[in-house]
Amino acid sequence: MSGDNLSGASHSEHTRERVHLVTEHDRSAKTDAIRATGFWPETRRSTSLGMMVPVSQRATFPGTPHFADMLQVSRDAASAGFEMLWFADHFSFTTDDDVRGAWDAWTLMAAIAATVPDVQIGPMVACTAYRNPGVIAKMTEMIDDISGGRFILGLGAGWHKPENDQFGIRFEPRVSQFEEALRIIHGMLRDGKADVRGEFFQANDAVNLPRGPRAEGPPILVGSSGDRMLGLLAQYGDAWNTCWYGNTEGIPEKIEKLDSAMETAGRDPKSVIRTIGVSIAGEGYTGSRANAFAGDAEAQLAFLKDVEALGFRHICVGLDPCTPQSIAAFTPVIEAFASP
């Protein structure tokens, strides 16, 4: 089975048999107000590990990571035992005296989906303001089909205003825009259609055809701990993400806030898949990931175990640096974490 086949034909049928979604919430219990079920892929371990693939200049990968570099890093991560690959959705990072560019996440995810089998793929997280939400749903469906049902749609409202300003994209009101976008995306993926006449986005009896390998689309993850965002997660989301941490301080309070939002919405808090992003400093730490956990392999393993004990089903690891060498150095931690 070759990972070089750009069509993905050699592995898509195998993947469709291997990967399927599980639910932690009885779908018959859904109401009109709550339309999320806690979908999540089956994983080899009850808590899986994923990795952020470097996509920007002069950050965790030296210089500029080109496609050949990002493909190699993705393949190495999958071979090392990471079960999910995540991609930041940014155009650039701007400060008063510098601009660092970033590759487009969506075309990159499609290419990785076609060439790296047997791992889940998704944005961590896609900003709904950057693209028409109907287009986001269509791109999601396409990548889910390319991957044979291995896509997870991570969504957020955005935070880096200079990106919006560069491209003339409205920044505020972020959450109100996100709400309309999420309603459209959710309808397109779950029902195959959406009819939302919003102030910021519209879907005029829009249809999502053809459909990919999953009749109700991929899991929807929402990355935020804001009050209104958690309320929307309770209504439409399958999974929650909080990030980036180099220790466990403050995490229990975020979990309490999530649980409270679910209870307020009338949803069982246990029906939400909890995911978290952690930063880990390796040899040659660049400082691109602030407040990263520093320690040897044994300490790194203990840190991951402490995070898992807080109830997380998935841990997204941001390695700094993130290179084939640093992935190889982290592999014993992955193997030890996977052991019973």
N, C-alpha and C positions, 0 to 999 in steps of 0.2 A: 504494500500500500504506500504509494509515493505521496509526500507532502508537497511535491513540486507541480502537481497538476492544477493549473489555474482554474479549470472549470469546476474543481471540487467533486467531479463525478466519481472518482475512485473511492471516496470515503463517505459520500453523503448518505448512501443507502445504509451503510454500516452504522453511521451515527444516528440515523432515525430510529434504528432498532435499539440502540444502546441508551439514548437519552430520552427521558420523558419527565413530565412535570408531576410533582406531588403536591398535595394540598394539606394544610393543617387546619382547615376550617370547613365544615360541612357546607357544600354549596347550596343545599336546600334551605339553609338558614339565612341566605342573603335576603336583604330587603331592598326596596327601591332607593333607600338612602345610602346603603352601604353596598358597593359593587366591587369589592375586592375579596380575595379568598386566601391569600398567603401562598400563592404558587411559588415553587422554588425547584430547581433541578435536583435530582438525586445526585449525591456525591459519595465518594469512596469512604469518607469519614463524616461523622455527624457534624463536625465543624471543619469546613474546608478552608484552604488557603488560596488566595489569589495574589496577583502582582500587577502593579502599575507599570506599563510599558512606557519608556521615555519617548516623548514626542516633541520636546522643545529644545531650543538652542541653549548651550552653555549652562546646563543644569546637572542632572544626575548622570547624564552621558556626556563624555568629553566632546567639546565642539558641537557639531550638528549631527544628530542621528539621522542618517538617510535610510531609505526603505530597506536596503540590504542589512543595515545594522538592526533596525527594528524587527525585521523578520528573524534574524539570528537570535536576538534577545528573546523573542516570543517562543521560538523553537526550544531554546535552552531552558526557558522557564517551564514549558510543558514537560520536557524530558526530566527536569529536576523534581517534578511532582506537584507543581502548582496546578490547581484545577480550573482556575479562571484567570483571564487576562483582561485588564481594564485600561482604558484610554481616556486621558483628560481631553475635554472639549474646549479648546481655547484658540484664539487667533494670535494673540501676543500677550506679553507681560511688560508693562510699561512703568518706569519710574521717572523721576525728574531728570535723570541723566543717562537713561539706557532704555533700549527696546529689545526684547528677546522674542523671536518669532516661534510659532508652533505649527506643526503640520495639521492638516484637516483630519479630524478623528474619523469621520464617517467613511471616506474613501479608503482610509487606512484599515479600518475594521473590516470592510468588505474584502480587502486583499488578504488580511490575516485569516479571516474566516475560510477563504478558499484554499489556503496553503498550510494551515496548522490545524490538524484534526484533534478531536477528542478533548478539547478544552472549551469552556464557556467563554463568551466574548461580550463585552459591553462597555458603554461609556460611563465614566465615573466623574461627573455626571454630565449629561447633555443639557445645555442651556436652552430652554424652550423659546427664549426671545430671539435667538439667532436665526431661526428658520420657521417658516410657516408650519404649524403643527400638523396639518394634513400631510405635508411633505415628510415630516419626521416619521409619521406613521407608515408612509409608503416605503421610506428607506429602511425602517425597522423590519417590515415584512420581507423586503428583498434580502437583507442580510440574514434574517432567520431562515430563509429558503436556501441561501448559499451555504450556510453552516449546517443545514439539516436539523434545525431546531436547537441551536446552541447559543442563542442570543438572549441577553438580559438588557432591558431598556432602563438605564438609570437616568433620572430627570432631576433638574433643579432650576431655580429661578435666575441664577447668575449672580456674580458679586463684583466682577472687575470692570468698573464703569469705563475706563479708557478704551476697552475693546468695543463697547457699544458706541462710544463717541467716534471712534475711527471710521466705523462703517455706517454711521447714521442710523443706528438701531436704538429705539426707545429703551431707556433704562428703567424708569419708574412709570407707573406703579408696578413693581416687579411681581408681587404676589397676585395681584388682580389679573395681570397678564398670564401668569402661570396657571391660574385656576381655569381660565378659558381654554388655554392650550391643552391642559390635562383632560378636560372634558372631551375635547375633540379627539385627542390621541386615544384615550380610553375607549371611546365609542368606536373608532375606526378599527382598533385591534380586537376588542372583545365582541363587538356586534357586526363588524364589517361595514359600518356606516356611521355617520354623524350628522346631526342637524343642529348646529349651535350658531346663533346670531348674536355674537358678543360685541362689545365695544372695541376690542382690540383685534380679535380674530373671528373669522366666520368659516363655517362649513355648511354649505347650502345643499342639503341632501347628498352629501359627499359619500362615495362608496370606496371601499378598499378591496379592489379586485385586481389581479387574482390573489388568492390566499396561499400562504406558505404551508409548512408541514404541520402547524398547530392551529386548529380551528379557532381558538380564542387568543392566539398570539402569545408572545413571550411574557415573562414576569415583568412587572413595572416596579422599579425601585425609586424611592424619593429620598434625596439627600438634603436634610435640613433638620434643625431643632427649633425652628420658629413656631410660634403658637398657631398661626393660620396655616402654615405649611403642614404641620402635624395633623391639623383638622382635615386637610385635603388628602393626606396620606391615609387617614382613617377611612375616608370615603372611597378612594380609588386605588390605593397602593397595595402591593403585595409584600414589599420589603422596605426597610428603613436603613439609611446609612448615616453614621456620624463619623467625623474624621477631623484632623489628623492628630494622633496621640503618640507620645513617647513614654507615657506612664499611664496608670489607671486613674489618676486624680480627675475628678469631675465627671467621670463616666456614669457612676450610679445615679447622679442627679439628672443626667440626660435621659437615662432609662426611665426614671420616675416620671419625668415630663412626658415621655412617649406613652407610658401606661395610662397616665391621667387623661391624655388626649383621646386614647382609644375608648376608655370607659365613658368619657363625656359623649362620645359619638355613638355609644351603644354597641361597640365592637369588642370582642374578646381580645385582650392584649396579646394573648398567646398566638393569635392568628397572624401576627405580623412577624415576618422573618427579620431578625436583627443582624445587621452587618456593620463592620467598623473598619476604618482605615488607620493603620499604624505606620510610623516612620522608624526605620532601623538604620543606624549608622554602621557602615562597614569600613574596612581598611581603605584609606584614601577618601574619607568623608569630605564632601564638597561644601557642606553647609546649606545646600539648596533646600533640603528638608529641615526646617527649623525644629528644635526641640526633639530631635530623633533619639530613640533609645540607643544607648551605647553600652556594649558589654560583649563578652565572649559568647561562643555558641551555646554554652550551658545557660548563661544568663538570658540570652535571646529566647531560648526554648521556655524558660520559666516565665518570661514576660508574656509570651503567646498563651501559655497555659492559664496565667492569671486573667488575661482578657477573655479567653474561652469560658472561664468559670463564671463570668458575669452574664452568660446566657446568649452569646453571639453564635450564630450559625455559620458565619463567614467572616474571615479576617483578610482584608486587602492589605498587602504589604507594600510599602513604598521603600525600596532599597536605595540607599545613597552611599556610594555610587551604584548605578544600575548598569552593569556590563556583563558580558559572558563570564568574566573572572569573578565578579562579586556574586553572581548567581551560583557559580560552582562552589564558592566558599560558604554560601548559605544552604546548600543542598543537604548537608548532614542535619541541620535544624529541621528542615522539611521532613526528612525521613524519620527523625526521632519524634516529631509531632504526630506523624501518621501512625506510629506504633501504638498498640493497645496500652 
